[in-house]
Amino acid sequence: MKLYIKNMVCGRCEMAVTAALVQLQIPVLSVQLGEVELAVNLEESQKQTLAKNLNALGFELLDDKISKTIERIKNLIIDLVHYQNEKLKINLSTYLAEDLKQDYSALSNLFSETEGITIEHYFIAQKIEKTKELLMYNELTLSEIAIQLNYSNVAHLSNQFKKVTGFTPSHFKKLKEVKRKQIDTL
């Protein structure tokens, strides 16, 4: 049985969900961002208990197809930006359409209507948050960050960063009060 869970955006989220399942003695085959594969089908009472426990941890068990699709899009983008270091060999629209086995324009319309933001803007927001994180670590130059996040050049990254945050990357780096957002609130 496959379950879809909202707000699973990092490795710690996977551990928290795994612990909740183990606590309820539910046999797990795999846990990934936004998805859990169980070895058994859950009874309705088990599903309700799991949903309650997950809600207490800040997660939400998804039931309807639209919510599952939206969450899958978000998780694919989060994984792409924050956890994969390889350059995407195809464009984002093809990547999402192939993974979800749906037409991209339908996915795009669904996402925009549901989230009030385009997939492209969501993707850019994730890249900017990753840029903020990397700037705070102060281990990479802006050129290295641009390369890591697959920007065509530093100017493109800087322009996009300023458009989204209102600051240049160098000015952001100098700020004493760090203005980063949690991934799941984007």
N, C-alpha and C positions, 0 to 999 in steps of 0.2 A: 504494500500500500504506500502511495506517495502522498505526502503532506506538503503544503506550501505555507511558509511562515514569513510574515511581514517584519521588517526591521532587523533581519539577520544581515549584518553588513561587515562582519570581521570574524577573525578566528576565535576571539573570546565569545562572540555570540554563538558560534558553533559549539563551543565547549559548554556554555550555559544551557543550550537546548539539549545537548547530549545528556547533561546531568539531570535535567528535568525528566527526560525519558527514562533514564536509568532509575531514578527515584520512584517512578511509577511502574517499574519493572516491565517496560515495553521494549521488546527486542528490536534493535536498530541495525539496519544493513549499512546505511551511509548517511552522513550529514554534510551538506554543502550550503553555501550562501542561499538562503531562502527555500531550501528543499530538504526534506527528510524522507528517506526510503526505509520503510518498516518491514520487518519479516512477517508480520501478521496484519490482518485487518482489525481495526479497532471497533469495539461496540460503541454505541452512541454515548453511553455514560462515561466510558474511558476518554472519548474524544472531548466531551464537555469538561472533564477534570483536567485534561491536558491543556485545553484552551484557557482555563482559569489559571493554571500554574504558569503558562507562558505569558499571559497578560500581566501577572504579578512581576515578571521579569522585563516587561516592556516590549514583548512580542505579541503578534496577533496571528492566530490560525486563520488562514484564508479558505473560504468555501466556494465563492463564485468564480467563474471563469475569467471575468474581466480583471478582478483583483489579482488573480494568479498571473495573468499575462503582464500586467503593469509591474508587479513585483519582480517577475522574471527579467523584464527589460532593465529595470533598475539594477538588479543584481549582476546582470551581464556587464553593464557599463561600469559598475563599481569594481568588479573583478578585473576588467580590462584596464582601468585607470590606476587602481591602487595596488594590484597584486601581480599583474603580468608585466614583465619587463621586455617582452618581445614586441616588435613593431607589427601592427595589424597589417596583414598583406592584402586585405580587401577593405573596401570602405565600410563605415559603420552600418549603413543601411543594409548592405548585403550580409554582413556578419549577423545582425539581429534577425533578418528575414530567414536566413538559413538555419539558425539555431532554433527559432520558434516555429519554423515551417509554416510561415504566414507571409502574406504580401506586406511589404514595408509600408506602403501608403495606408493600409488599414491599421497597422500597428501605430503609425505616426498619428493618425486621426484619433484613435482610441486613447493614446497617451496624452495628447494635447487636450482632449475633452475632459479626461479624468483628472489630470494633474494641473492643468492651467499653464503649462509650459511645454515647449516642444522637446522632442528627444534630443535634438542638437543642443539646445540651451542647457538641458540637464547634463549632457556629456561635457559641455564647456564648464559648467559649475563644478563638476567633479574634478576636472583637470586643474581648475584654479585652486580648489581646496588642496589638492595634492601639491601644487606649486607652493602654497603657503606653508605646508608641512615641511617641504624640502628647504625652503628659505629659512625657516626657523632652526633647522638642524645645522645650517651654516657649513655643510660639508661639500656642497656642489656649487659650482658657479652657475649663473643664469644660463649660460650657453649649454652647460651639461644638463641642466633641468629641461631646457627646450628640447634637447636631443632625446632625453629619457621619455618625455611626454609626447614625442613625435610631432613637434611643431616644425614648420618649414624653416624658421629662423627665430632668433632672439627677438627681433622687432615684432613679429607676429604674436609671440607669447606676451611681450610687454604691453602691446596695444590691447590685447584681450584681457589681460590682468587689470589694466587701468579702467577699461570699460566696465568690468564686473565689480571691482572693489572701490574704484575712485582713487586709488593710489598707484604709483609706479611700484614695481617690485623692490627697487632700492629704498624707497620711502617706507614701504610696508616693513621691510627688514629692520628699519630704525625705530619703528614704533615700540613703545614700552608695553602698551596694552595689546596683547595679541588678539586678533579678531578672527579666529578660526571657528568653523561650524562643525558640528558632528555630521558625519556622512548621512545618517538616516534622517536628518532634518532638511536636507537639500531638496 
